[in-house]
Amino acid sequence: MRTTPKSTKPVKELTQAAVRFAGDSGDGMQLVGGQFTSTSAVVGNDVATFPDYPAEIRAPVGTPAGVSGFQINFASRHVYTPGDRVDALVVMNPAALKVNLGELVEGGILIVNSDEFTEPNLRKALYDHNPLETGELDRFQVYKVPITQNTLEAVKDTGLSPRDAGRCKNFYALGLAYWLFDRPLEPTLRWINSKFGRVPAVARANSLALQAGYAYAEAAPELTVRFRVQPAKLRPGTYRSLTGNQAAALGLVTAAQLAGKPLFYGSYPITPASEILHDLASYKSLDVRVFQAEDEIAAMAAVVGAAFAGAIAATGTSGPGMALKQEAIGLAVMTELPCVIINVQRGGPSTGLPTKTEQADLWQAILGRNGECPVPVVAAQSPADCFWTAIEAVRIAIKYMTPVIMLSDGYLAMGSEAWRIPDLSELTPIEIRHATDPETFQPYARDQRGARPWAIPGTPGLHHRIGGLEKEHITGNVSYNPQNHQLMVTLRARKVDNVADDIPDQEVFGSPSGQLLLVSWGGTFGAVRTAVQQAREAGQDVSHAHLRWLHPMPRNLGEILRSFRQVLVCEMNLGQLQLLLRARYLVDAMGLHKVQGRPFTVAEIRDQINKLLGDKK
């Protein structure tokens, strides 16, 4: 039976649209944003999202510091970003309007919960007037809806208290948005019954609120047109909406299955990496062991122990946790044991901006340990790419017997996109050969890649010392010999350099040489690629190289950089990759830097392209 009513109002076709839900941190904006995302994926749109959490855990209710937002860009073609500015903004209180109004395009749709624009709430939001009454919003299409009262009326027969009933207003707002953009109600109604089925009154109230919001929009005479975004022409397959943290967790599980090994994940909770720990805890049936350590140091030490014992070993953290893990990462480098360290970067220094994104841990990843302590570093470029990057990190760690650092960031970790579930034929097994022959075993003998053998403790006839003191070449005995130390440092560095043999040549989007090359890494991929696409369509001579491997780098990268008259490095820090490229390749690379806790917009990058090449309309 069809639950979504058939509308009689005209529909306007769009190729894409961006919507933002905003309210207090207790208003459930992330929940309804996630539902809008899932429903858009169900109908076949390509999607990209940006959850925006308040930095303070318990900011005063109704204040700008406590505003939570969720933005989704959905389209009938492939999208790389959640959109610069939004076409429709749904705000639940004055503070949400104050914080997010600048994100709405001129002439965009603004849906306001007019019930909350009371004098006390206006004061909390730092308004000395009511913006709904002054005409300052006339440049937008404003729809003032009494969402709170309408919600209470819709759910009054469920028996919930007024307070609990009022919590359903986020689903009422979602119903409005579903009507506006021709989304079906059925997927969310099924989710509500699954999520709240054990409390029938709550499930019924949320369902009623969702349907009431939809019905209000259909009946409201001021809402004269709705919008439809057709399904995207994506690669055939089964898709699901996936966040970067979910993708990283799935990638680690998949890598362990491909290797035929148990997965050990030792971690200490830290924003924004904690969800990897939470997700992996649900995969016990797939031989996943999750250990919540007492601190970051213990977590990393446990991972080194798990790798020594022969498991696929990994940990996840953010910048402050990486600082604590560095000595134990050095132990993994010294003992040459395979493990993966995921750093979901956030704004710093110190506690910094725990819920905001940044890319300022690159130097920490490449250079951050004491002594000569090289580690391969790879970075994911999108939420779904965290899946493939995690597998790649595990594969390299095992092949080269080394810890590998995988960089993500808050934007990727909390954002989501449509992810095509891969076919098993697309997944290559990860080969592992443990040393078993006591006649030929030498703890620090090396293969052609420079990797030492992986011996499991307790293997009959095998023994070697383990610890952080310098090892003697071949035997692994403790050695203080100066020449041996020089040799071992060189061998460990050469092994990491050899990882470049497994890195494909750097690709360039656009012309292989020319006037301007934009270089990016990590989560800046989407904004930079979109900006370059638009610039090339406008006739500008600009190309794009996105780096996946940061250490070592692709062997052909220097040649590419020298093929362009100008090089612009776009990164969410003050120039960390820029400095590395200038030092390594002696190119006069310029930088576009942003450290505001928010990702680049396409417009910001287009503006810089225009400055360098001349404004070509």
N, C-alpha and C positions, 0 to 999 in steps of 0.2 A: 504494500500500500504506500502511495506517495504521501510523505509528510510535508514536504515543501509546497506551500500553496502556489498555484499558478498566478502570475502577475498579469494585470491588464495594461500596465504602463509601458511606454516605449523603451527600447533598449538601444544604447549607443555602443558600438564596437570600439575597443581599444586594443592596441598591441601590447601595452603593459601599463601597470598602475602601481603606485607605492602608497601604502597606508600605514599610519602610526596610531597606536593606542597609547594613551598616557593618563596616568592617575597617581594616586598615592601608592606607596609600596604595598599597602594592604588591599588594594582594589582589584588584584588579580589580572593585571595587564599582561604579564608574561604568560599566564595560562590561556587567556583568550587569543593572544597573539600566536601561541603555539597551535591552537585549534584552527585559526584562520590559515596558518601555514599548511597544516596537514590536509585541510579540506582543499586548498588550492593545488596541492600535490595530487590529491585524489582525482581532481577534474583534469589533470594533465598539464597544468602550468609549470614552467620552470620557476623556481623560487629562490630567493636569497633573503636572509633576515639579519636583523641587528637588534638584539636585546640590550637595553640600556638600564642598568641597575643603579640605584642610589649608592653613593660611596659610604654613607653612614648606615650602620645596621639598624639603629632606632632613631632616625631623624624625627623631629616633631611632626605629627600628623598635619597635613595641609600646608606644609612649607615647601619652598622650592627644593630644599636639600633632600626631601623625602620622595621626590617625583620619580616614578618608574615608567619606562617606556618600552614599546616593542614595535619595531618597524619591519615591514615585509614588502618586498618588490616581487611581483608576480607577472609573468609575461607569456606571450605566445611564441617567443623566441628565446634563445639562450641569454641569460643575464649573469653578470659577474659580480654585481654589487647589490646591496639593499636599497639603492637609489640615493641620490644627493638630497633632494627635497621631496616632500610627499604631496600626493594629489588629494588625499583626504586625511584629516586629523580628527580623532575622537578624543575629547578631553573630559575627564570626570570631575575636575574641580578647578578653581582659579589658578592654583599653583602650577598645574599641568599646562594650562594655557600660557602662563607667564614663561615657562621654561621652553615650550615647544613651538610657539607661534612662528618663530623665525624659520622653522623647518617646512612650513606650508608654502606652496607655490602661490603666486599671485592669482587670484580667481579660484583657488582651490576650495574644496568642501571642508567646512568646519562644523562638526557635530559637538554640541556642548550640553553637558548635564546642568541645565539651568537651575535645578533645585539646590545645587551646592554653591551658587554665587550669592551667598549671604554676607552680611557686613563682617562678621567675625572671620569667615574664610577669606574674604578679600584682604583683610588686614594681615592675616597669616601669609598670604601670597605677596605681600608688599605692594598692594594696590591701594591708592587713596581714592579710587572711584570704581564704578562697575563698568568694565569695558564692553559689556553687552548693551549698554545704554548710551554710549557716547558717540557712536558712529565710527570709531577707530577701526572697526572690523568690516567696514563696508566694502573693502577691496576683496573680500572673500564671500563665498556662498555659505552663509551662517544658518544653521538649523538649531534652534534652541528647543531641547527636548527635556521634559521633566522626568529624567531617567529613574531617579530614586523613587518618586511617588508612583510612577507607572509600574515599577518593579514590585513594590509593596502591594499594589492593587492586583497585579497578575498572580501573585503567589499567596494571597491571603487565606485561601482555603486549605493550605498544606499543613497548617498548625504550627509553623515555625514562629519563633519570637520575632518581633520587629527587627532586632539586631541581626539575627541569622538571615531573615528574609532580605534585608538590605544588602547582604553579601552577594546576592544573586544579580546585582545590577550590572556586573561585568558581562554576564551572558545576555542581558537585555541589550547592552551596547553591541555585543557581537551579532545579535540578531539584526540590528539596524545595518551593520556593515555587510552582513550576508545578503540582505535585500539589495543594498546599494550596488553590490558587485556581482549579483546573480550567482551566489554560492548556495549549494544545497545544505539543508539542515541535517540530513540523515547521518552523515559521519559523526557530527558532534553529538547528536542525540544518542547514538550508540556508545560513544565514548563516555558520556555522562552516566549512562546506565551501568557501564563497566566500572567506572571510577567510584561512583557513589551508591551503587546498588545495595550495599549493606545498610544504608540509611535511606529508606524509600522516600521519606519526606524531603530530604535534601536533593535527591535525584529528581523527584517530580518538580520541585521548586525551580531548579536550574533549567530543566526542560521547558517549563512553562514560561520562564523569563526569556529564554532564547526565542521561543515562538511568538511571544508577545512583542518583542522588539521588531521582529520581522513583520508582524501584522500591523504594527503602528506605522512603519515606513510605507507599507502598501496603502494604508488608508489616508496618510497625511497628504493634504492637497498641495502643500508646498514642495513635496518631493515628487517631481514630475517626470524624472527620467532615471533609469538605472544603467549600469555599465556592465559589459561582458568582455572578458578576455578569453579568447579561444585557447584550446590546448596547444602546447608547444610541440614542434616536430623534433622530438628528442630521439636519441638512438633507441631502437626497440629493446624492450626488456621490462623487468619489474623494478619499480622505483619506490623509495621511501624517503621521507624527510629525515635528515640526520644532522645532528650538531657535530662540531669538531671533536669534542670530548667523547661523544658516543662512537664516532668513527675511529678515534685513536684506540679506544678500548677494543672495538671489534677487530682492528688491525693487529693488535697484540695477540688476541685469542687466535686469529686466523694464522698468524706466523707460527705460533706454538703448534697448532694442528699440522701445518705444512712441514714442520720439523719433527713431528712425532714425539713431542716432549711436553711435559707439564709446564704451565706458566706460573711463575712466582712474581707477584707484584707487591713490593713493599713500599709503603708511602705514609706520609703524615698529612692530614687534611690541610689544604691551603687554597684560598681563592686565587685564580679561577680554575684550578686543576682538580679539585676534589671530586668532580663528577666522574672522572676516569676511575677513581677508586670505588665509587658507589656502583658504577655500571659493572665493573669486573666482579664485584661481589655476587652478582646474579648468575655468573657462569660456572658455578661449582661443578655442574654436570659435565663440563668440558675440560676437567682436570686443571682448573684454575685455582690457585691458592692465593688468597689476599691477606696481607699482614698490615694492620694499622699500627705503626711503630709509635714509640713514646716521643720521638722527635725526628728531625730530618737526618741527623747523623746516624741514628740507629737504623733508619729505613735504608740508607745507602749501604751501610755495612752489611745489613741482612741480604741485600741484593748481591753484593760481592760474594757472600757465602753461598747463596743459591746458585750463582753462576759456577762457583768452584765445585758444587755438588752435581752439576750437569743439567740444571733446569734452564729454560728460557727465562731470563731474569730482567725485570724492568722496574722503574720507579717514575713517579711524576711529581712535579712541584711547580713553583713559580720563582721569581728572582730571589727573594730573601731565602727561600729554601735551598736554591742552588748554591748560595754563598756558604751555607752550612754543609752541604754535601761535598764540597770540592776536595777536601783531604781524602775522603773515602773514594772519590772518583780517581784520585791519584793512585790509590791502592790498587784499583782495578787496572789502571794503566801499567803499574809496575808488575803486577802479577799476570798481566795480559789475559784477562778473562772477558768473555763477551757479555755485555749487558747494555740496556737502552735506558737513557735518562731523558724524560720528556719535560721540557721547560715551557709551561704555558705563561708567556710573558705578560706582565702587568706594569702599570705605571709605578715608578720608583722616584727616588731612592727610599731605603728603609721600608716602612709600611706603605708609603706613597699613596697610590690610587688603586686600592685592591680590586675594585670592580671595573676598572677602565683598562683600555688596551695600550700597548706600547711595544716597541721593538728595540729596546735599549740594552738587551742582554747579549748582544752578539759578541762583543769583546770578552765578556765574562765566559761565554761558551768556548771561544777559540783560545783565549789567552789567560783564563782566570785562575789557573792553578799554580802552585809553587813548583819551581824547577822547570826543566824541559819536559813538558807533559802534554804532548799533542793528542787530540781526540778528533775523530771525524765529526762534522756538524752538518746536518741536513735540516731543511725547513719546509713545512707544508705550505701550500699556496691557497687552499680553500678548505672549508669545513669537511667536505667529502674526501679531499685529498689527504686528510690526516690518516685515513684508513691505509692508503697505499704507502704513505711515508713511513708509518709504523712498521709495516712489513719490510720495506726496504732497509730501515734501520736495523732490524733484527738480522736480516740476511747479511748485511755488511759486517755487523758485529761478530757473527759466527765465522764468516769467511776469512776475516782478518784478525780474529781473536783480539778484540779491542772493545772498550766501551764506546758507544755512539750517542751523541747528544742530538735529540730531535727537538727543534724549535717550533712551537705553536705560539699563539697569543690569545688574549681575551676575546678579541673580535672573532677569530676563527673558532675558538672553543665554545662560545655561547651562541654564535650564529649558526644557521642551518641552511641547507640547500637540498635539492632533489638528488639522491644518490642511487645510481643504478646498481642493483645487487649483482655482483659478478658471477659469471658461470664458472664452474669448477675448472673448466679447461683453461681459463685465464689465469689461474693461480699455479705458479711453478713451485714444486716441492723444494724445501730447503734442506740441502744435503748436510749431514753431520757424520763425521768419522772420528770416533774416540780412539785414542791410543790404547792398545791392549797387549802388545808384544813386549815383554820385559827385555828381550834380547836387543831390540832396536830402539827402545824408548830413551830419548834424551829430553829433559823438560824444556830446554830452550833451544833445541834445534829448530830450524825454520824451513818452511816450504818456499816455493818460488815467489810467493806473494810476501814473504816475510813473517808469516803467522806461525806461531809455535803450536805444538800438539795440545789437544784438549783431553786431559786424562781425568777419569772419574775417581774420586777417593775410594779406596778399597779394592781397586782392580788388582788381582794377584800379581805380585812381582814388581809393581810400579810404586815409586815413592819419590817425592821431591819436596823441597822446602817451600813454604808459602809465607809471605809477609812483605812488608814495605821496604826492606833494606835492598840495596842494589844487588842484582843477580849476576853471577858469573855466566858468561856466554857458554852455551850448550848445557852445562851441568845444572845451572840454577842455584848453585851454592852461593852463600853470602860472600860478596867481594867488595873490598875497599881499594882495589887496584885502580890507579888513575886512568891507565890506558883502557882497561876494561869498561870503566864508566863512560869514557868517551865513545867507545864502540857501541855500548848498549843504548845510550842516548841516540846515537845516529841510527841504529837499527830500528828503534821504535818510531823515530820520525820518518824514516824511509818507508816503513810499513804503512803509515797513515798516508804518505804521499802516493803510495801504490794504489790506494783506493780510487784514485783518478782513472785507473784502468777499467773500473766498473762504472764509471760515470759517462753517459753519452755526451757527445759533443754538444756544446751550447747552441741552442736554436735561436734564431732571430725572427720575430714577427715583423714582416715588412721587408724592406730592401736590406741586403747584406752589408751595404755601405751607403754613406750619404751624409746629410747635414747634421742630423741629431739622433742620438740613441738614448732612450730612457732605460735605465737599469733598475730593477726592483728585486725584492726577495720577500718571502713569507706572505703575510696577509695583505700586502699592498698590491698583489697581482691584479685583482679584479678592477680596482679603480684605474690603475695605470693602463691595463690592456684596453679598457673601454675608452679612455681618453685618447690613446694612440689610434684606435679604430676610427673614432670621430675625426681626429686630426687628419688622418690619411684620406678619409672620405671628403674632407674639405680641401684636399690637394696639397697638404703640407708634407715635407720630406722628413718624416720621423719614423723611427722603428723602435722595437721593444725587445729587450733581453731580460727574461726573468730567471734568476738564479735559484736552483733547488739546492745544490750543494755549495756550502759556504767554506768548507775546509775538508779536503782540498777542493779547489775550483776546477771546472772543466779545462782540459788542456788547450783548447782553442780559444779561450776567453780573451787572452791578450791580443790576439790577432783581430778579433771582432772589435774590441774597444778602439784599436788603432785605425779601424776602417771608417770611423766617423769623425767629422770635424768638431762636434761637440758631444759630450757625454754628461747626462744628468742622472744622478742617483737619487731615487725617491725612497725615503725610509722614515719610519716613525721614531727617530732619535735625532741627535745633533750631528750625524755624519759618520757613523761607525764603519759601514761598508764603504763609504766614499773614501775614508782614510786608507782602508786596506787596499782598495783598488789603485789609489794614487801611489802607495808605497810599493806594491807588488809589480804593477805594470807601467809605472811612470807616465800615466796619462793625466791630463789636466781635468779630472772629473769634477763637475760642479754638483751641488747638493740641493735637494728640496726636502726640507726637514719639518716635521710636525710632531709635537709632544703635548697634545691637548687632551689625551685620554680618549680621543675619537679618531676613527680611521680617516684617510684621505677622502675627499669628495672628487668626483670626476672634474667638476668645474675648477677646483684648485689646480689640478694638474694641467688642464687645458689652458688656464691663464698663464702658467709658467711656460708652456710650449709656445704660446703666442708671443710672450716677451722675448724668447730666444730666437724665434723664427720670423717675427713680425705677425701682426694680427691679420690673418687671412680668413675672411668670412666665407 
